[in-house]
Amino acid sequence: MDFFSTHPIHPILILFGCALFPRITMLFIGGPFGILAWLGWFFVPHFTVAILATIQYHQTNPLLCIVAWVWAFVGTVSEGGSGTKIIVRKDDK
């Protein structure tokens, strides 16, 4: 199953949404949402997107999976760094 043939209408829009707004995009697109997926959606949405992409498309789109994992690490680190800066700024005042 190929990602671009599965989502023929707007695959670039879906990729953009998963990269920048993973929680909202996963709610609209759906997926296998058991308890672990909901925990991932709440705590680490970028990793949840990468895991779901790897499960579904690792055979047909390995580059898509690599980009999803790189973006998962970048997104999670950048969100954690911005949260730390906000906490430090509040303590300084």
The first five atom37 places (N, CA, C, CB, O) and aatype in JSON, in Angstrom:
{
  "aatype": [12, 3, 13, 13, 15, 16, 8, 14, 9, 8, 14, 9, 10, 9, 10, 13, 7, 4, 0, 10, 13, 14, 1, 9, 16, 12, 10, 13, 9, 7, 7, 14, 13, 7, 9, 10, 0, 17, 10, 7, 17, 13, 13, 19, 14, 8, 13, 16, 19, 0, 9, 10, 0, 16, 9, 5, 18, 8, 5, 16, 2, 14, 10, 10, 4, 9, 19, 0, 17, 19, 17, 0, 13, 19, 7, 16, 19, 15, 6, 7, 7, 15, 7, 16, 11, 9, 9, 19, 1, 11, 3, 3, 11],
  "atom_mask": [
    [1, 1, 1, 1, 1],
    [1, 1, 1, 1, 1],
    [1, 1, 1, 1, 1],
    [1, 1, 1, 1, 1],
    [1, 1, 1, 1, 1],
    [1, 1, 1, 1, 1],
    [1, 1, 1, 1, 1],
    [1, 1, 1, 1, 1],
    [1, 1, 1, 1, 1],
    [1, 1, 1, 1, 1],
    [1, 1, 1, 1, 1],
    [1, 1, 1, 1, 1],
    [1, 1, 1, 1, 1],
    [1, 1, 1, 1, 1],
    [1, 1, 1, 1, 1],
    [1, 1, 1, 1, 1],
    [1, 1, 1, 0, 1],
    [1, 1, 1, 1, 1],
    [1, 1, 1, 1, 1],
    [1, 1, 1, 1, 1],
    [1, 1, 1, 1, 1],
    [1, 1, 1, 1, 1],
    [1, 1, 1, 1, 1],
    [1, 1, 1, 1, 1],
    [1, 1, 1, 1, 1],
    [1, 1, 1, 1, 1],
    [1, 1, 1, 1, 1],
    [1, 1, 1, 1, 1],
    [1, 1, 1, 1, 1],
    [1, 1, 1, 0, 1],
    [1, 1, 1, 0, 1],
    [1, 1, 1, 1, 1],
    [1, 1, 1, 1, 1],
    [1, 1, 1, 0, 1],
    [1, 1, 1, 1, 1],
    [1, 1, 1, 1, 1],
    [1, 1, 1, 1, 1],
    [1, 1, 1, 1, 1],
    [1, 1, 1, 1, 1],
    [1, 1, 1, 0, 1],
    [1, 1, 1, 1, 1],
    [1, 1, 1, 1, 1],
    [1, 1, 1, 1, 1],
    [1, 1, 1, 1, 1],
    [1, 1, 1, 1, 1],
    [1, 1, 1, 1, 1],
    [1, 1, 1, 1, 1],
    [1, 1, 1, 1, 1],
    [1, 1, 1, 1, 1],
    [1, 1, 1, 1, 1],
    [1, 1, 1, 1, 1],
    [1, 1, 1, 1, 1],
    [1, 1, 1, 1, 1],
    [1, 1, 1, 1, 1],
    [1, 1, 1, 1, 1],
    [1, 1, 1, 1, 1],
    [1, 1, 1, 1, 1],
    [1, 1, 1, 1, 1],
    [1, 1, 1, 1, 1],
    [1, 1, 1, 1, 1],
    [1, 1, 1, 1, 1],
    [1, 1, 1, 1, 1],
    [1, 1, 1, 1, 1],
    [1, 1, 1, 1, 1],
    [1, 1, 1, 1, 1],
    [1, 1, 1, 1, 1],
    [1, 1, 1, 1, 1],
    [1, 1, 1, 1, 1],
    [1, 1, 1, 1, 1],
    [1, 1, 1, 1, 1],
    [1, 1, 1, 1, 1],
    [1, 1, 1, 1, 1],
    [1, 1, 1, 1, 1],
    [1, 1, 1, 1, 1],
    [1, 1, 1, 0, 1],
    [1, 1, 1, 1, 1],
    [1, 1, 1, 1, 1],
    [1, 1, 1, 1, 1],
    [1, 1, 1, 1, 1],
    [1, 1, 1, 0, 1],
    [1, 1, 1, 0, 1],
    [1, 1, 1, 1, 1],
    [1, 1, 1, 0, 1],
    [1, 1, 1, 1, 1],
    [1, 1, 1, 1, 1],
    [1, 1, 1, 1, 1],
    [1, 1, 1, 1, 1],
    [1, 1, 1, 1, 1],
    [1, 1, 1, 1, 1],
    [1, 1, 1, 1, 1],
    [1, 1, 1, 1, 1],
    [1, 1, 1, 1, 1],
    [1, 1, 1, 1, 1]
  ],
  "atom_positions": [
    [[0.84, -1.16, 0.0], [0.0, 0.0, 0.0], [0.9, 1.24, 0.0], [-0.96, -0.01, 1.22], [1.75, 1.38, 0.88]],
    [[0.72, 2.11, -0.95], [1.52, 3.32, -1.11], [0.77, 4.51, -0.5], [1.84, 3.58, -2.6], [-0.44, 4.63, -0.67]],
    [[1.49, 5.37, 0.21], [0.87, 6.53, 0.84], [0.2, 7.44, -0.18], [1.9, 7.32, 1.64], [-0.92, 7.9, 0.03]],
    [[0.89, 7.7, -1.28], [0.38, 8.65, -2.26], [-0.78, 8.09, -3.08], [1.5, 9.07, -3.17], [-1.55, 8.87, -3.64]],
    [[-0.91, 6.78, -3.16], [-2.09, 6.22, -3.83], [-3.24, 6.01, -2.85], [-1.73, 4.89, -4.5], [-4.4, 5.98, -3.25]],
    [[-2.93, 5.88, -1.55], [-3.96, 5.76, -0.55], [-4.67, 7.08, -0.31], [-3.37, 5.24, 0.75], [-5.89, 7.12, -0.11]],
    [[-3.9, 8.17, -0.35], [-4.44, 9.52, -0.14], [-4.23, 10.33, -1.41], [-3.77, 10.22, 1.1], [-3.35, 11.19, -1.44]],
    [[-5.0, 10.07, -2.47], [-4.71, 10.71, -3.76], [-5.1, 12.19, -3.84], [-5.42, 9.97, -4.84], [-4.59, 12.9, -4.7]],
    [[-5.98, 12.66, -2.97], [-6.49, 14.02, -3.12], [-5.46, 15.06, -2.68], [-7.78, 14.2, -2.33], [-5.06, 15.9, -3.48]],
    [[-5.03, 15.01, -1.44], [-4.11, 16.01, -0.92], [-3.03, 15.37, -0.04], [-4.88, 17.07, -0.12], [-3.02, 15.63, 1.17]],
    [[-2.14, 14.56, -0.58], [-1.13, 13.93, 0.28], [-0.14, 14.92, 0.87], [-0.38, 12.87, -0.5], [0.33, 14.73, 1.99]],
    [[0.18, 15.99, 0.15], [1.12, 16.98, 0.67], [0.48, 17.73, 1.84], [1.55, 17.96, -0.45], [1.17, 18.04, 2.82]],
    [[-0.8, 18.03, 1.75], [-1.51, 18.68, 2.84], [-1.54, 17.79, 4.08], [-2.93, 19.06, 2.41], [-1.4, 18.28, 5.2]],
    [[-1.73, 16.52, 3.89], [-1.73, 15.57, 5.0], [-0.35, 15.5, 5.64], [-2.18, 14.16, 4.53], [-0.25, 15.49, 6.86]],
    [[0.7, 15.45, 4.84], [2.06, 15.42, 5.38], [2.38, 16.7, 6.14], [3.07, 15.21, 4.25], [2.98, 16.66, 7.21]],
    [[1.98, 17.84, 5.58], [2.18, 19.13, 6.25], [1.45, 19.16, 7.58], [1.71, 20.28, 5.34], [1.99, 19.62, 8.58]],
    [[0.22, 18.68, 7.6], [-0.56, 18.64, 8.83], [0.04, 17.71, 9.87], [0.0, 0.0, 0.0], [0.08, 18.05, 11.05]],
    [[0.51, 16.56, 9.45], [1.13, 15.61, 10.39], [2.43, 16.17, 10.96], [1.41, 14.28, 9.7], [2.77, 15.88, 12.11]],
    [[3.14, 16.95, 10.18], [4.4, 17.52, 10.66], [4.17, 18.66, 11.63], [5.23, 18.01, 9.48], [4.85, 18.74, 12.66]],
    [[3.23, 19.54, 11.34], [3.06, 20.73, 12.17], [1.93, 20.62, 13.2], [2.79, 21.91, 11.29], [2.02, 21.19, 14.28]],
    [[0.9, 19.89, 12.88], [-0.25, 19.75, 13.78], [-0.63, 18.27, 13.9], [-1.47, 20.58, 13.28], [-1.7, 17.88, 13.43]],
    [[0.22, 17.45, 14.53], [-0.04, 16.0, 14.51], [-1.32, 15.59, 15.22], [1.11, 15.28, 15.13], [-2.01, 14.68, 14.76]],
    [[-1.65, 16.23, 16.33], [-2.85, 15.8, 17.06], [-4.11, 16.07, 16.25], [-2.92, 16.52, 18.4], [-4.98, 15.2, 16.15]],
    [[-4.22, 17.25, 15.7], [-5.41, 17.61, 14.93], [-5.53, 16.73, 13.69], [-5.38, 19.1, 14.52], [-6.61, 16.25, 13.36]],
    [[-4.41, 16.53, 12.99], [-4.42, 15.72, 11.77], [-4.81, 14.28, 12.06], [-3.06, 15.77, 11.09], [-5.58, 13.68, 11.31]],
    [[-4.29, 13.71, 13.15], [-4.64, 12.33, 13.49], [-6.11, 12.19, 13.84], [-3.78, 11.83, 14.64], [-6.71, 11.15, 13.58]],
    [[-6.7, 13.23, 14.43], [-8.13, 13.15, 14.73], [-8.96, 13.13, 13.47], [-8.56, 14.32, 15.61], [-9.96, 12.41, 13.4]],
    [[-8.57, 13.91, 12.45], [-9.34, 13.95, 11.21], [-9.09, 12.75, 10.31], [-9.02, 15.21, 10.45], [-10.02, 12.27, 9.66]],
    [[-7.87, 12.26, 10.28], [-7.54, 11.13, 9.39], [-7.92, 9.81, 10.02], [-6.04, 11.14, 9.05], [-8.36, 8.89, 9.32]],
    [[-7.76, 9.69, 11.31], [-8.1, 8.45, 11.99], [-6.94, 7.49, 12.0], [0.0, 0.0, 0.0], [-5.81, 7.85, 11.69]],
    [[-7.22, 6.28, 12.36], [-6.18, 5.28, 12.44], [-6.54, 4.24, 13.49], [0.0, 0.0, 0.0], [-7.64, 4.26, 14.02]],
    [[-5.62, 3.35, 13.78], [-5.88, 2.32, 14.79], [-5.71, 2.89, 16.19], [-4.94, 1.11, 14.59], [-4.63, 2.82, 16.76]],
    [[-6.78, 3.44, 16.74], [-6.66, 4.11, 18.03], [-7.15, 3.22, 19.17], [-7.43, 5.41, 18.02], [-8.33, 3.22, 19.52]],
    [[-6.21, 2.48, 19.73], [-6.44, 1.76, 20.98], [-5.9, 2.62, 22.11], [0.0, 0.0, 0.0], [-5.63, 3.81, 21.91]],
    [[-5.74, 2.05, 23.28], [-5.28, 2.81, 24.44], [-3.86, 3.32, 24.25], [-5.37, 1.96, 25.7], [-3.55, 4.44, 24.65]],
    [[-2.98, 2.52, 23.64], [-1.61, 2.97, 23.42], [-1.54, 4.12, 22.42], [-0.75, 1.81, 22.93], [-0.75, 5.04, 22.6]],
    [[-2.35, 4.08, 21.39], [-2.36, 5.17, 20.43], [-2.89, 6.46, 21.06], [-3.2, 4.8, 19.2], [-2.4, 7.54, 20.75]],
    [[-3.89, 6.34, 21.94], [-4.38, 7.54, 22.62], [-3.35, 8.1, 23.57], [-5.66, 7.23, 23.38], [-3.21, 9.32, 23.67]],
    [[-2.6, 7.25, 24.26], [-1.52, 7.73, 25.12], [-0.44, 8.41, 24.29], [-0.92, 6.58, 25.93], [0.09, 9.45, 24.67]],
    [[-0.1, 7.81, 23.14], [0.86, 8.43, 22.25], [0.36, 9.74, 21.68], [0.0, 0.0, 0.0], [1.13, 10.69, 21.55]],
    [[-0.93, 9.8, 21.36], [-1.53, 11.03, 20.84], [-1.42, 12.15, 21.88], [-3.0, 10.8, 20.46], [-1.18, 13.3, 21.53]],
    [[-1.59, 11.8, 23.14], [-1.58, 12.81, 24.19], [-0.17, 13.24, 24.57], [-2.29, 12.28, 25.4], [0.08, 14.43, 24.73]],
    [[0.76, 12.28, 24.7], [2.09, 12.59, 25.23], [3.15, 12.84, 24.16], [2.55, 11.48, 26.11], [3.93, 13.79, 24.28]],
    [[3.2, 12.03, 23.12], [4.23, 12.16, 22.08], [3.61, 12.01, 20.69], [5.35, 11.11, 22.28], [3.78, 10.97, 20.05]],
    [[2.9, 13.03, 20.21], [2.18, 12.88, 18.94], [3.09, 12.71, 17.74], [1.3, 14.08, 18.72], [2.73, 12.0, 16.8]],
    [[4.27, 13.33, 17.73], [5.17, 13.17, 16.59], [5.65, 11.73, 16.47], [6.37, 14.12, 16.71], [5.75, 11.19, 15.36]],
    [[5.95, 11.1, 17.6], [6.36, 9.7, 17.56], [5.21, 8.79, 17.15], [6.91, 9.27, 18.92], [5.42, 7.79, 16.47]],
    [[4.0, 9.14, 17.55], [2.84, 8.35, 17.15], [2.66, 8.39, 15.64], [1.58, 8.86, 17.85], [2.36, 7.37, 15.03]],
    [[2.84, 9.56, 15.05], [2.76, 9.68, 13.58], [3.84, 8.83, 12.93], [2.91, 11.16, 13.13], [3.57, 8.13, 11.96]],
    [[5.07, 8.87, 13.46], [6.17, 8.09, 12.88], [5.91, 6.59, 13.02], [7.5, 8.45, 13.56], [6.18, 5.83, 12.09]],
    [[5.39, 6.16, 14.14], [5.09, 4.74, 14.34], [4.0, 4.28, 13.38], [4.66, 4.47, 15.8], [4.12, 3.23, 12.75]],
    [[2.92, 5.07, 13.28], [1.84, 4.7, 12.36], [2.31, 4.69, 10.91], [0.66, 5.66, 12.51], [1.9, 3.83, 10.14]],
    [[3.17, 5.64, 10.53], [3.71, 5.67, 9.17], [4.58, 4.45, 8.91], [4.51, 6.95, 8.93], [4.52, 3.86, 7.83]],
    [[5.38, 4.06, 9.89], [6.25, 2.9, 9.72], [5.43, 1.61, 9.61], [7.24, 2.79, 10.89], [5.73, 0.75, 8.78]],
    [[4.41, 1.49, 10.43], [3.57, 0.29, 10.38], [2.87, 0.16, 9.03], [2.53, 0.31, 11.51], [2.82, -0.92, 8.46]],
    [[2.34, 1.27, 8.53], [1.54, 1.22, 7.3], [2.38, 1.22, 6.02], [0.6, 2.39, 7.27], [2.05, 0.51, 5.07]],
    [[3.45, 2.01, 5.98], [4.09, 2.31, 4.69], [5.57, 1.96, 4.62], [3.91, 3.75, 4.38], [6.25, 2.44, 3.71]],
    [[6.11, 1.15, 5.53], [7.55, 0.89, 5.5], [7.99, 0.08, 4.27], [7.95, 0.15, 6.75], [9.14, 0.2, 3.84]],
    [[7.11, -0.71, 3.7], [7.48, -1.49, 2.51], [7.49, -0.65, 1.24], [6.52, -2.65, 2.33], [8.37, -0.82, 0.39]],
    [[6.54, 0.24, 1.09], [6.39, 0.97, -0.17], [7.01, 2.36, -0.14], [4.94, 1.09, -0.51], [7.4, 2.87, -1.19]],
    [[7.11, 3.0, 1.02], [7.65, 4.35, 1.13], [8.68, 4.44, 2.26], [6.53, 5.36, 1.36], [8.4, 5.05, 3.29]],
    [[9.86, 3.84, 2.08], [10.85, 3.91, 3.17], [11.35, 5.33, 3.41], [12.03, 3.0, 2.86], [11.68, 5.68, 4.55]],
    [[11.43, 6.16, 2.37], [11.86, 7.54, 2.55], [10.86, 8.31, 3.41], [12.05, 8.24, 1.19], [11.26, 9.12, 4.24]],
    [[9.59, 8.07, 3.2], [8.54, 8.7, 4.01], [8.72, 8.34, 5.49], [7.15, 8.27, 3.52], [8.55, 9.19, 6.36]],
    [[9.05, 7.09, 5.77], [9.25, 6.65, 7.15], [10.49, 7.28, 7.76], [9.37, 5.13, 7.2], [10.47, 7.68, 8.93]],
    [[11.56, 7.39, 6.99], [12.78, 8.02, 7.5], [12.52, 9.49, 7.84], [13.93, 7.91, 6.46], [12.93, 9.97, 8.89]],
    [[11.84, 10.19, 6.95], [11.51, 11.59, 7.19], [10.59, 11.72, 8.41], [10.84, 12.21, 5.95], [10.73, 12.66, 9.2]],
    [[9.65, 10.8, 8.57], [8.74, 10.84, 9.71], [9.51, 10.67, 11.02], [7.66, 9.75, 9.59], [9.21, 11.35, 12.0]],
    [[10.49, 9.77, 11.05], [11.26, 9.57, 12.28], [12.18, 10.75, 12.56], [12.09, 8.3, 12.18], [12.32, 11.16, 13.71]],
    [[12.8, 11.31, 11.52], [13.64, 12.5, 11.73], [12.79, 13.64, 12.27], [14.35, 12.92, 10.41], [13.17, 14.32, 13.22]],
    [[11.62, 13.85, 11.65], [10.74, 14.92, 12.1], [10.21, 14.65, 13.51], [9.58, 15.09, 11.12], [9.97, 15.59, 14.26]],
    [[10.02, 13.4, 13.87], [9.56, 13.06, 15.23], [10.6, 13.5, 16.26], [9.29, 11.54, 15.36], [10.25, 14.09, 17.28]],
    [[11.86, 13.22, 15.99], [12.9, 13.64, 16.92], [13.04, 15.16, 16.95], [14.24, 13.01, 16.54], [13.17, 15.74, 18.03]],
    [[13.02, 15.8, 15.79], [13.14, 17.26, 15.72], [11.95, 17.93, 16.4], [13.25, 17.72, 14.26], [12.14, 18.86, 17.18]],
    [[10.75, 17.48, 16.12], [9.56, 18.08, 16.7], [9.49, 17.91, 18.2], [0.0, 0.0, 0.0], [9.11, 18.84, 18.92]],
    [[9.85, 16.74, 18.69], [9.79, 16.48, 20.13], [10.84, 17.29, 20.87], [9.97, 15.0, 20.42], [10.56, 17.84, 21.93]],
    [[12.05, 17.37, 20.32], [13.11, 18.14, 20.97], [12.78, 19.63, 20.96], [14.46, 17.89, 20.27], [13.01, 20.32, 21.95]],
    [[12.25, 20.13, 19.85], [11.94, 21.56, 19.78], [10.78, 21.93, 20.69], [11.62, 21.96, 18.35], [10.79, 23.01, 21.28]],
    [[9.79, 21.06, 20.83], [8.7, 21.34, 21.76], [9.19, 21.31, 23.2], [7.56, 20.33, 21.57], [8.76, 22.13, 24.01]],
    [[10.06, 20.39, 23.52], [10.61, 20.32, 24.88], [11.47, 21.52, 25.19], [0.0, 0.0, 0.0], [11.45, 22.03, 26.32]],
    [[12.24, 21.98, 24.23], [13.09, 23.16, 24.44], [12.28, 24.42, 24.63], [0.0, 0.0, 0.0], [12.64, 25.25, 25.46]],
    [[11.22, 24.6, 23.89], [10.4, 25.8, 24.04], [9.66, 25.8, 25.37], [9.4, 25.92, 22.88], [9.46, 26.85, 25.96]],
    [[9.25, 24.64, 25.84], [8.61, 24.56, 27.14], [9.55, 24.91, 28.27], [0.0, 0.0, 0.0], [9.14, 25.53, 29.25]],
    [[10.82, 24.51, 28.16], [11.81, 24.84, 29.17], [12.07, 26.35, 29.2], [13.12, 24.08, 28.9], [12.2, 26.92, 30.27]],
    [[12.13, 26.99, 28.03], [12.35, 28.43, 27.98], [11.2, 29.18, 28.63], [12.53, 28.88, 26.53], [11.43, 30.19, 29.3]],
    [[9.98, 28.73, 28.44], [8.82, 29.39, 29.04], [8.89, 29.29, 30.56], [7.5, 28.78, 28.51], [8.6, 30.26, 31.25]],
    [[9.27, 28.15, 31.08], [9.35, 27.96, 32.53], [10.46, 28.84, 33.12], [9.6, 26.47, 32.87], [10.27, 29.44, 34.18]],
    [[11.6, 28.92, 32.45], [12.7, 29.73, 32.94], [12.32, 31.2, 32.93], [13.97, 29.49, 32.1], [12.65, 31.91, 33.88]],
    [[11.66, 31.68, 31.92], [11.26, 33.08, 31.84], [10.28, 33.44, 32.96], [10.64, 33.37, 30.48], [10.35, 34.54, 33.49]],
    [[9.38, 32.56, 33.31], [8.43, 32.85, 34.39], [9.14, 32.91, 35.74], [7.33, 31.79, 34.43], [8.76, 33.7, 36.61]],
    [[10.18, 32.09, 35.93], [10.92, 32.1, 37.19], [11.78, 33.34, 37.34], [11.78, 30.87, 37.31], [12.04, 33.79, 38.46]],
    [[12.22, 33.91, 36.23], [13.09, 35.09, 36.3], [12.34, 36.34, 36.74], [13.74, 35.34, 34.95], [12.96, 37.25, 37.29]],
    [[11.07, 36.4, 36.52], [10.31, 37.63, 36.86], [10.0, 37.73, 38.3], [9.04, 37.69, 36.09], [9.37, 38.7, 38.73]]
  ]
}
